[in-house]
Amino acid sequence: MALLEVKDLEVYYGVICALKGISFDVNEGEIVTLIGANGAGKTTTMQSIIGLIPSRAGTVTFDGTDVTKTPCHKIVHLGMTQVPEGRRVFQELTVYENLLMGAYSNKNNATFKDDLERIYTQFPRLAERKSQIAGTLSGGEQQMLAMGRALMSKPKLLMLDEPSMGLSPLLVDQVFDIIKSINKDGTTVLLVEQNAGKSLAISDRGYVLENGNIVLSGTGKELMQSEEVKKAYLGG
């Protein structure tokens, strides 16, 4: 069953058409990846889905509800959360305070302590750094914090925009292992990534974006074996 359905989505920046009527879906329990070069429309797609950028045409349906014109904060309450490109943690707050901010949409306050312990178990480094100011964390630690903060809202769909950007190869491997673990625990994942090899390797399905259009789709394995994808994104 499709948890997220994007149909004929068009987004403009002034007179420039950034998304040219794209359509795709994400089924419950899947990891789905959008890949493409810089400027292909990946981040615009994410921001339009979550309600940060208005669309000119098309629809976004989440868990059976049309959210095309729904404000971002209300979409979060419905169970969709985004980890933005560049992490964007609250630099002057502690790790704990950042996680507390992530829980603001979770109406069940009685589970807060359990939810917090779950995040600390999944991200042991955050437990070690819980009193540390977020702006003093390393890039990898900030990425873990951004993911942990998003998970505190207990989303049905977690959207990740370039989670491996700027990280060392060792930390990149760790981040992708965490994404697999999050998905295994029951959270559906929509992933935007320039590291096509890593992202497709953990994905059930993927879509290739070029100049605001979806030009190719298939299972993660099929796209990794595609000559077009190998040539353009995998160095083949």
Steps between C-alpha positions, in 0.01 A plus 500: 500500500630845407574710809606794282364579153638786294305564180579745217685736736609832350710756688624834373760747624369815333479412132738205532333157513693292755270195501325413176206285601676218685314199638623228736397312811649356817342188643473438871813332636722587205822692455466702179783711357498802271831544321618763257762765439510838673205708380296199392217587740557256785494748789217696340299177489559439871414857598185501292380171650549625857329833424800736505467592130157540336420306186328652197335175395470136604418327828678351798309233692633370831342205679179551303479876567553771237770723655578706189396829660561399863745713705827333594434486877169320443665247268748418778206432733367253242821295525741629236837644604800629305869511586611793283818529299776646715353353822383836642506406866432774754862607543468675836288232669630182660457156348223427748321828421516426127340161560236665717417735211455198275235360732275808494252338257481174696178536696573206730722668760484187715730320256761778481754334730465168318534674163810684620660179624423338165688778321792480744516123440497548123751787516731429798715802414200726568462348845866577568457857374149576631612808697731629228412805287397371156711753313817349648426149368683352201321480165422133550364559848282784375360271230415240765337773708292622206382144436432437869309829529280401204436154645381650829177592319449127427439554128336254263714646220853633553642709216878541490665761279868425427577334836854402398606845376836611637562186704804272499464160328485325837220726622316464168490122553375555853221736387376252240503220759288722725254566215462126446444452874237776512316338211525153656337643813195595292558852365452559127787700347523737204864575430663768284868424443785584266677182612298290260687176565445504876141614481388257229670212683263540797190602304199298396438734209640816347428783258745699289434874470641711217407865445177470695388178331503136611686326220550153647360282779539148628614293794823600667670199343363575152621860511846394622523269200371761254767613255358853504523521878846341507629751247342809657509427874710196584820579312449208265 
